[in-house]
Amino acid sequence: MASWHYAFLFPSADGGLNSAATVDVLSDFGFEFDKSARGAVEIDELGHLEYGEETPLGPIAMFELKRRLTDQEQLMIECRNSELFFSCSFATRYVNPYMMFGWSKRLFRELPRSRQDEYWEMLRQCAKQGRAAYIVIVDDPPDFFEDRFLEIDGQRFLENQMPSGNKYDIHAIWMNIELSDRIPEGVDVSSRRVMPNGFVEYSVANGSTQQTI
């Protein structure tokens, strides 16, 4: 079974996400988007989403994609360049709004470290342009991982343990300090590391070892 990295992007307490702006960041990085997308369908009373059949975006697909995202349509679409392909989910009307990007660990691991770093920076640019205050990097999470990073009264809480008792494979939590100064509960405050372009990085609390990415 293929193993994937995932980046979940969440807004600040008083802000929303600009998902259409992330399309431009990915496009500038050489990604081309598919000509069809899969619309989201709510599957339970909590608003959890699944994605249906592919629907063509029309002759000017990029314009139509950005229009739908500007209208806060919830959808999934793939994009690719010569090195990787990304699966992109936009759930901006969900009770806990998020954007999610997933990509192959194997293909990513085969890239030079300098190129990997450029992709990490691309994701931080997606967060900045998309108005995301937090990025959670996690490998192969079960469904509805977004429920593990909830906001209550303006404070984010990170839950790192599954009902089975196993831990999620969370690499890091990045915070955009221009959009939020509220450090999430559940991170190791002592692990704080300053990153470029207004971000800081934390690892998970409770003795977890910070993983370099």
N, C-alpha and C positions, 0 to 999 in steps of 0.2 A: 504494500500500500504506500502511495506517495506521501511524503511528509512536507508540510508547508509552514512558512512563516505567515503570520497575520499581524497587521497593524490596525487597531481600532482607534478611531479619532472621535473625541467627545468635546462638546462645547463647554464654555464657562457657565456659571449659574445664571447669569443674566444675559447670555448671548445665544444666538442661533448659528447654524452652520451654513456656509456658502458653498454648497457642493459643486455648483457649476464652475467655480473658480479652480477647483482641483483638476478639471478636464484640461484647462490651459497649461497647468504645470506639467501634467503627464505628456501632453502633446509636445510641449517645448523640449521634453526630455527624449523625444523620438518615438513615443508610443502612438500607435494607430488603433483607433477604436473600431470594434465590430460594427457592422451596419444594422444590427438588430440588438434588442435588449429584452430582458425578461422582467415583466411587471410583478410587483409584490402583492401578495394576498395575505390578509390577516387570517390566522388559523385558530386563534383562541381568544378568550375574553381579555387576556393580558396584552393583546396586540402583537404577539409574536408573528414573524413574517416567514413565508415561503415564497419562492419565485416560480412563476408559471412558464408557459410556453414562450418561445422567442417570437417577438413581434418586430417586423422591419421598421426602421426609423425613417425611411424615405430617401429621396435622391440627395438631399443635403443633410446627411446623417449627423455630422458634428453639430450643426446649427440646431437640429431637432433635439439632440441629446441635451445640449445646454439649455434649451427652452424648457424641456420637461423638468430638468433639475432645478431651474429657476422657479418653476411652478411647484416645487417640492414634491414632484412625483417620485415615488419610491420604486427603485429598480435595481437590477443587477446587469452588468455588462462586462465584457472582457476587452482588454487592450494588449497590444504586444509590440515589441521592437525586435531587433535582431538577437537579443540576448535572453529576454524573459517575456513571460506573459503574466498579466495581473488579472485577477478576478476582483471586480469592484462592486461593492454594495452600498447603496445610499438609502438610509432609513431615517430621514430627517423629520418625519411626522410621528415617529414612534415615541412612546412616553419617555424613553431615555434615548434621545436622538444620537445617531452615530453614523460614521462612514467607515467602511472596512475595505482593506486592500489585502489580498492574499497572493502569494507567489511561491514557486517551488524552491525548497531548501537545497535540493541537489543542484539545480541549475545555478542558483545563487552562489553556492559553495565553490563552484568551478570558476567563478570570476576572480580576477586579481583583487586583493584587499583594497587597493585604492579605488577600484571601481565599485566595490560593495559600499564603501564609505560615501561615494557619490549618490548611490541609491538611498542610503539613510538620510542624506541631506535633502534629496528630492522629497522624501516623505515629510520631513520637517517643513519644507516649503509648501507642500500640500496642506499641512496643518495651518501655517501662517495665512496662506491665501484663502483657505476654507474656514477660517475663524475658529479653529479647534484649539482648545486650551490644554488638552491632554491627549497623549498617544500611549497606548498600551501595546507592547510588542509581546506576542505570545505564540507558541508553536502548537498547532493541531488541537485547538480547544474544542470541546463538545459543543453542540448546538446551544445558542442563546448565551454565549459568553458575555454579551453586553450586560446581562443581568448581574454580573459579578463586579461591576463598577458603577454603582448607583449613586445618585445625588439625593441627599436628604437635607432640607433647609439650607441649601447652598454649600454643603460639605460633601465631597466625594468619599466613598468608602470602597476599598478594594478587598474583595473576598477571594482568597487564594486557594481555598479548599473545596473540593467537590463533595457531594453527599456521600460518596464512597470512602472519603478520607484521603484520597490521593490529591496531590497538589497539581495545580496548573503549571505548565512550563512557561512561566512569564520571564522574559529576558530583562525587561526594563520598563519603567514608566517615565515618559518625558513630559515636562510641564512647560508651557509657554508663559513665562513670567510677565509678559506684556498684557496677557489676558486674565491671569488669575494669580493670586498670592495665597490661595488656600491649598496647602499641602494635603494630599489625600490621606485619610486614615488607612493604615495597613501597609504603608511603605516604611522603609528604614531611613529615617531622617538623617542618620549619620553617614549614609552612603551618597549624599548629595554630591553631584559632579556637574560643574558648569560646562555647558556645551555652546557651540556657535549660534549666533543669530537669536539670542534671547531665550534659549531653552536651558533647563536643568534636568538632570537624570537622577532617578531614584531606583533602588532595587526593592524587592518585596521584603517586608519585615519578617520577624520570627526566625531569625538565624539563616535565612536564605542567602546564598552566595551570589553576589552581583556577577552577571555574565557579560563579558565584553562583546560588543557587537559593532 
